[in-house]
C-alpha cells in the first residue's frame, strides 16, 4: 500500500487521510486472510492499491472547505 506523508496537508485533512488509509490497509489484510493466493487475490490487492492512490490524490486536490470537514 502507499506509504508516504504529505507535509503540506493540513492537520485535519491528515487525520481524515489516515482514517481512509487505515481502512484500505484493513481491507487488504482481510483479503490476504480470506482469499486464496493467486491471480484473483493479486488483482483485488492491485485495485485496492489503485483506489488508495486515488484517495491520496483527492486529499491533495480538494481544499478542506470543499470537503465538508
C-alpha positions in Angstrom: 0.0 0.0 0.0 1.0 3.6 -0.4 3.4 4.8 2.3 4.2 8.4 2.2 3.4 11.6 4.1 2.5 15.0 2.7 3.8 17.7 4.9 1.6 20.4 3.2 -1.6 18.6 4.2 -3.5 20.5 7.0 -3.7 18.5 10.2 -7.5 18.0 10.0 -7.1 16.6 6.5 -4.1 14.4 7.6 -6.4 12.8 10.2 -9.1 12.1 7.6 -6.4 10.8 5.1 -5.1 8.5 7.8 -8.5 7.1 8.5 -9.1 6.3 4.9 -5.6 4.9 4.6 -6.2 2.6 7.6 -9.5 1.4 6.0 -7.6 0.4 2.9 -4.9 -1.4 5.0 -7.6 -3.2 6.9 -9.4 -4.3 3.7 -6.0 -5.5 2.3 -5.5 -7.6 5.4 -9.0 -9.1 5.2 -8.4 -10.0 1.5 -5.0 -11.6 2.3 -6.5 -13.6 5.2 -9.7 -14.8 3.4 -8.9 -15.2 -0.3 -6.6 -17.9 -1.6 -3.3 -16.7 -3.0 -3.4 -16.4 -6.8 -4.4 -14.2 -9.6 -7.7 -13.1 -8.2 -6.2 -12.1 -4.8 -3.5 -10.2 -6.6 -6.0 -8.4 -8.8 -8.0 -7.4 -5.7 -4.9 -6.1 -3.9 -3.8 -4.2 -7.1 -7.2 -2.5 -7.3 -7.2 -1.6 -3.6 -3.7 -0.1 -4.1 -5.0 1.9 -7.1 -8.0 3.1 -5.1 -5.8 4.1 -2.2 -3.6 6.1 -4.6 -6.6 8.0 -6.0 -7.8 8.7 -2.4 -4.4 10.2 -1.7 -4.7 12.4 -4.8 -8.2 13.5 -3.8 -6.9 14.7 -0.4 -4.2 16.7 -2.2 -6.6 18.3 -4.7 -9.8 19.1 -2.7 -9.5 22.0 -0.3 -10.6 21.5 3.3 -13.6 23.8 3.0 -14.9 22.0 -0.1 -14.6 18.6 1.6 -17.4 19.4 4.1 -15.0 18.8 7.0 
